[in-house]
Amino acid sequence: MAGATPLKTLYKASMVEGKARLFARNRGPALVIPAGNPLGVHGLDDVVRRSDLRIVMASTSEPGARSQYIAALEGLLGQQPTRAILARETVSFTGRLGIQHRDVPYAVASRAAHVGIIYAHLAQYYAAAFPQIFAKVTVPGAEQFSSTIALVPSVDPLRAAGAKAFSEYFLEAARDVYPRHGFATMDAEEFGEEIALG
């Protein structure tokens, strides 16, 4: 399960089959901030305007996600404000692993950064799972910078029948489950659409 670019890399390495199926679309980026919003961050305008705010997002070790966040910032704010935000990025901190799902909330919780830029469904999860630590700030217009996630079978799975059964079950359930947890609702044409990896 991944976006098309990493799946294409796996296909070139002969690790997965040549056709993947779409099952989710994220809503683009949102902001994750400390609970109670002690610094009064209500949107991207505050992040641009406030030179005292340090931000964190996916590192260069995750170029796909990082480039999506930067493209969203540039599309919503323009290049100059985006450069101003990136100039205040917390790039390294004790404990950084290079995995945004872990690094962004860790940086905000440990105060290594004031604002995390991360996919909306992840910000929603952190705020719901740890309301005493995090809050989510929705970014209006961010959904136009969404991306999809697809499922592809591995080549020669250890338990082929089990892998096939899981894929069938997963694709049956995902259309209803993922939107309940912060993803966009996909229309009938997009959900399950096959994408060629080769």
Secondary structure, 3 states (H helix, E strand, C coil): CECHHHHHHHHHCCCECCEEEEEEECCCEEEEEECCCCCCCCCHHHHHHCCCCCEECCCCCCHHHHHHHHHHHHHHHCHHHHHHHHCCECCCCCCCCCCHHHHHHHHHHCCCCCEEEEEHHHHHHHHHHCCCCEEEECCCCHHHHCCEEEECCECCCCCHHHHHHHHHHHHHHHHHHHHHHCCECCCCCCCCCEEECC
